[in-house]
Amino acid sequence: MAAGMKLVRAHKIKLDCTDRQATYFAKACGCARKAWNWALTRWKEEYEAAKEARKMDPKAKMPSEGS
């Protein structure tokens, strides 16, 4: 391997779960996805509102800049 190159390894693991476990995993993933999408939508709303506020006041902070 040449200097400065990085070796990346991956492991693929198959879960051999019961139907009940598979149902639980599907529900848990669905819940996490819903929470992620809710938070992303909320962040986008805040970001757009901050952009509008910044048009009025150039010193207004964007959400990523903290309060």
N, C-alpha and C positions, 0 to 999 in steps of 0.2 A: 504494500500500500504506500502511496506517495505521501510525502510529508504534508501536513495540513489537511489531509482528507479525513473524514469522519466515517467510522463504521457504524451503521445503523442495523440493529437486529430487531426482529419482531417475533412475537409468539402468538400463535393462534390457538385458542382454547375453546373447545366445544363443551357446553354445559349439557349434561344428561339429566334434565330435570323432569319431575312429574308434571302432570297436567295442572295440578293445583299450583305448583311453583311457577310454571310458565305463565299462568293467569296472573299471579302476583307480580311477576317481573313486568308483564305488559302494562298492568295498572300503574306500577311505580314509574315506568318510563313515560307513560301518558301524563301522569301528574307532574313530573319534572318538566316535560315539554310545555305543558300549560303554564307553569310558573315562569319558565324562561320566556315564552312568548308574551306573557303579561308584563314582565319586567322590561322587555325590549320595547314594547309599545309605550309603556310609561316613560322610558328614557327618551324615546324619539319625540314624544310630546313635550317633555321638558326642554330638550335640545332646540326644537323649533321655537318654543316660547322664548328661550334665551336669545336665539338669533334675532327675533323680532325686537326684544328689549335692547339688544346691542345696537340695533339701527337707531334707536332713540338716544341711547347712552353708550358710547363706545367703550366706557370703562366697566360696563356690566360684565359679570363673569359668566362663562359658559359652564354647563354642569360638570364637565371634566376638570375644571379649575378649582373646584371646591367652593365652599360658601364664604 
